[in-house]
Amino acid sequence: MQAWMCETLDGPASLRWRERPTPEPGADEVVVAIHAASLNFPDLLIVQGKYQFRPELPFTPGAEFAGVVERVGSAVSHLAPGQRVAVLAGTGGFGTHACVKALQVMPLPGDFALRDAAAFAFTYGTAHHALMDRAALQHGETVLVLGAAGGVGTAAIQLAKAAGATVIAAASTDAKCGLCRDLGADHAINYESTDLREAVKAATRGRGVDVVFDPVGGRFAEPAFRSIAWRGRYCVIGFADGQIPALPWNLPLLKGASIVGVFWGDFVRREPEANVRMLGALATLYARGLVKPVIDTVLPMSRLPEAYERLARREILGKLVLVPEALL
Ligand SMILES: NC(=O)c1ccc[n+]([C@@H]2O[C@H](COP(=O)([O-])OP(=O)(O)OC[C@H]3O[C@@H](n4cnc5c(N)ncnc54)[C@H](OP(=O)(O)O)[C@@H]3O)[C@@H](O)[C@H]2O)c1
């Protein structure tokens, strides 16, 4: 097998494509032949040593992937060779094969395309946990999505629309705003060329939004919070901008509003049964055609460094998927 190896925490430029010994599954493990892996923002943080957890070096990045089970360990009974699966293992996806714990492997229904499955659980899981669980979004409410053309942003637009909400998408270019409208956003604001607060005020006729979904942080957080309606919920998803914002505490007081932290990875660990129920609900939405990952580009696995550059330059619309050369 071959895989991209992170040997030092110096970012994507220091990754190396290496020949590796073919893995032997332990009793509770399976070996998966990878058919597709997607790039998520945390894949960038993890090779810089900036993510919440630091795997032991060397490791193969790639949190999320899909493929076909090749071999199963002696204690694994619910998976079999030949089965199509999605995997959320935190690492291991940017290669031809991965050896993972059977618990991290989800069997796929027949109608789930492998490339969609490789670009699904991380973003839709995060967006669903944020909107439906943490923010308790209701039919008829209004949601403002920042970074709306990115991975979790596009998932949030689709899920909020599926829940019967009005969606205001905000992104940095007109092309990104166009994609958001195509995905069903009712309004799209270019926050680089337009005053975010004024534009939200106009779109909501001065009422404000019920829920803010913020994976960006930085300078848009305060105007977004000031755009919140009475009893609004502000979902803190991440800080793609690099800056963790600070907020005057009088703002939540004045709006009777809540700042809601969202940490899907820990939700998976702490509430595994609730997560399994949520993933089942998401698979149903996919089967009904109500959600579908937006795949910007499919690149050969060898072009991972280019994929990372595009992520860092904010050029990816939706998700970028990598496929081993032999399967292109
Ligand atoms: N809390 C959780 O459980 C959880 C789970 C998954 C992801 N996250 C976090 O959510 C954030 C977004 O993840 P994602 O996978 O959606 O990433 P993504 O696809 O790269 O989208 C992030 C968006 O952020 C905006 N952005 C603003 N400044 C940026 C910068 N300096 N560099 C890159 N993007 C920038 C870009 O939109 P514009 O160009 O339109 O501004 C970009 O489309 C990340 O911080 C990630 O760690 C959190």
The ligand as an SDF file (V2000), in Angstrom:
LIG
                    3D

 48 52  0  0  0  0  0  0  0  0999 V2000
  -17.0550   22.2530   15.9630 N   0  0  0  0  0  0  0  0  0  0  0  0
  -17.0430   21.1550   15.2400 C   0  0  0  0  0  0  0  0  0  0  0  0
  -17.5250   20.0940   15.6520 O   0  0  0  0  0  0  0  0  0  0  0  0
  -16.4690   21.2250   13.8530 C   0  0  0  0  0  0  0  0  0  0  0  0
  -16.6200   20.1550   12.9520 C   0  0  0  0  0  0  0  0  0  0  0  0
  -16.1310   20.2990   11.6360 C   0  0  0  0  0  0  0  0  0  0  0  0
  -15.4710   21.4820   11.2720 C   0  0  0  0  0  0  0  0  0  0  0  0
  -15.2990   22.4660   12.2020 N   0  0  0  0  0  0  0  0  0  0  0  0
  -14.6110   23.7290   11.8810 C   0  0  0  0  0  0  0  0  0  0  0  0
  -15.4240   24.4610   10.9700 O   0  0  0  0  0  0  0  0  0  0  0  0
  -14.5790   25.2930   10.1900 C   0  0  0  0  0  0  0  0  0  0  0  0
  -14.9310   25.1290    8.7300 C   0  0  0  0  0  0  0  0  0  0  0  0
  -14.6660   23.8080    8.3070 O   0  0  0  0  0  0  0  0  0  0  0  0
  -14.9620   23.3930    6.7870 P   0  0  0  0  0  0  0  0  0  0  0  0
  -14.5610   21.9620    6.6510 O   0  0  0  0  0  0  0  0  0  0  0  0
  -16.2930   23.8240    6.3810 O   0  0  0  0  0  0  0  0  0  0  0  0
  -13.8770   24.2950    6.0360 O   0  0  0  0  0  0  0  0  0  0  0  0
  -13.9360   24.9120    4.5760 P   0  0  0  0  0  0  0  0  0  0  0  0
  -14.6880   24.0130    3.6640 O   0  0  0  0  0  0  0  0  0  0  0  0
  -12.5440   25.2660    4.2250 O   0  0  0  0  0  0  0  0  0  0  0  0
  -14.8100   26.2260    4.7530 O   0  0  0  0  0  0  0  0  0  0  0  0
  -14.3900   27.2310    5.6010 C   0  0  0  0  0  0  0  0  0  0  0  0
  -14.8630   28.5770    5.0650 C   0  0  0  0  0  0  0  0  0  0  0  0
  -14.3400   29.5530    5.9640 O   0  0  0  0  0  0  0  0  0  0  0  0
  -14.1030   30.7520    5.2530 C   0  0  0  0  0  0  0  0  0  0  0  0
  -12.7990   31.3320    5.6290 N   0  0  0  0  0  0  0  0  0  0  0  0
  -12.6370   32.5570    6.1420 C   0  0  0  0  0  0  0  0  0  0  0  0
  -11.3480   32.7920    6.3900 N   0  0  0  0  0  0  0  0  0  0  0  0
  -10.6750   31.7090    6.0110 C   0  0  0  0  0  0  0  0  0  0  0  0
   -9.3000   31.3710    6.0170 C   0  0  0  0  0  0  0  0  0  0  0  0
   -8.3750   32.2300    6.4720 N   0  0  0  0  0  0  0  0  0  0  0  0
   -8.9320   30.1640    5.5610 N   0  0  0  0  0  0  0  0  0  0  0  0
   -9.8550   29.2820    5.1240 C   0  0  0  0  0  0  0  0  0  0  0  0
  -11.2010   29.5550    5.0920 N   0  0  0  0  0  0  0  0  0  0  0  0
  -11.6020   30.7610    5.5370 C   0  0  0  0  0  0  0  0  0  0  0  0
  -14.1730   30.4070    3.7640 C   0  0  0  0  0  0  0  0  0  0  0  0
  -15.3670   30.9920    3.2940 O   0  0  0  0  0  0  0  0  0  0  0  0
  -15.3620   32.4530    2.6500 P   0  0  0  0  0  0  0  0  0  0  0  0
  -14.2420   32.5140    1.6640 O   0  0  0  0  0  0  0  0  0  0  0  0
  -16.6900   32.5220    2.0240 O   0  0  0  0  0  0  0  0  0  0  0  0
  -15.1870   33.4010    3.7970 O   0  0  0  0  0  0  0  0  0  0  0  0
  -14.3040   28.8930    3.7010 C   0  0  0  0  0  0  0  0  0  0  0  0
  -15.1840   28.5100    2.6680 O   0  0  0  0  0  0  0  0  0  0  0  0
  -13.1380   24.9140   10.5340 C   0  0  0  0  0  0  0  0  0  0  0  0
  -12.6300   25.8390   11.4770 O   0  0  0  0  0  0  0  0  0  0  0  0
  -13.2700   23.5480   11.1760 C   0  0  0  0  0  0  0  0  0  0  0  0
  -12.2340   23.2780   12.0680 O   0  0  0  0  0  0  0  0  0  0  0  0
  -15.7830   22.3590   13.4610 C   0  0  0  0  0  0  0  0  0  0  0  0
  1  2  1  0
  2  3  2  0
  2  4  1  0
  4  5  1  0
  4 48  2  0
  5  6  2  0
  6  7  1  0
  7  8  2  0
  8  9  1  0
  8 48  1  0
  9 10  1  0
  9 46  1  0
 10 11  1  0
 11 12  1  0
 11 44  1  0
 12 13  1  0
 13 14  1  0
 14 15  2  0
 14 16  1  0
 14 17  1  0
 17 18  1  0
 18 19  2  0
 18 20  1  0
 18 21  1  0
 21 22  1  0
 22 23  1  0
 23 24  1  0
 23 42  1  0
 24 25  1  0
 25 26  1  0
 25 36  1  0
 26 27  1  0
 26 35  1  0
 27 28  2  0
 28 29  1  0
 29 30  1  0
 29 35  2  0
 30 31  1  0
 30 32  2  0
 32 33  1  0
 33 34  2  0
 34 35  1  0
 36 37  1  0
 36 42  1  0
 37 38  1  0
 38 39  2  0
 38 40  1  0
 38 41  1  0
 42 43  1  0
 44 45  1  0
 44 46  1  0
 46 47  1  0
M  CHG  2   8   1  16  -1
M  END
$$$$
